[in-house]
Amino acid sequence: MLVFDFLFLSILLVFYLIFKRDKKLTLIVAIGAMCGVLLASYKALFLFSRRIVPYSFISNFAYFNLRQSFVPCVVLFVLFALIFKDTLKSKIEYFLPLELSFYVVYLPYCIVSTSEGLYSKYSLFLKPVVYAAMLFQCAISLRIAFEKIEEKKTVPAVIHSVIIFVYLLLPAFIECLFYLNDKFFLPLIMTLAVSALPVFFMIVSKLKNNQKMS
């Protein structure tokens, strides 16, 4: 059952690298994976991951945002942007391969190291999809927000900034709903819904590129 957790993000990363065909991404992927290994190792050695899941939305929401989704994702990219020497536009383009390679390592660790992860249908089948949707949508909106800021179009930039913020919170929100209600249907519907937006943007982008080439 854990095969999907270990392979889903890895397959997406491989397809992304094949599509981009950029040798520079090898270093970015290595940095992301190394950060995933370091954080997972630190948690395994110094933090106790097994916990009794409390029947509290706020407590679980804070836990998942702090340990798994919002904070690790934001901190990784901020540190990368501050340390890595390149243009801001290039750093934004590197967001997806950096974060995807990080979560290829870190997300399976989060699942197998927690008692709720090992026996949860959500963690085993939906969680990797939700995190993929988060990363792809954040990458898309980050790029668009940057372009709109350069074009001095405030409203679209703000809208996409809000989308980024919401998508960073969604993984914790959906997981909390599952643990509080113990029903698979609602998280399944929400997973499909949050996955639809990045797919929509990718289709629109592909159509626009085809129109430019024709």
BELJOUR-V197601 format. One line per field, one symbol per residue. ss: DSSP state (H for helix, E for strand, C for the rest). A space follows every 10 residues. Layout:
ss=???
This chain:
ss=CCHHHHHHHH HHHHHHHHHH CCCCHHHHHH HHHHHHHHHH HHHHHHCCCC CCCCCCHHHH HHHHHHHCCH HHHHHHHHHH HHHCCCCHHH HHHCHHHHHH HHHHHHHHHH HHCCHHHHCC HHHHHHHHHH HHHHHHHHHH HHHHHHHHHH CCCHHHHHHH HHHHHHHHHH HHHHHHHHHH HCCHHHHHHH HHHHHHHHHH HHHHHHHHHH HHHC
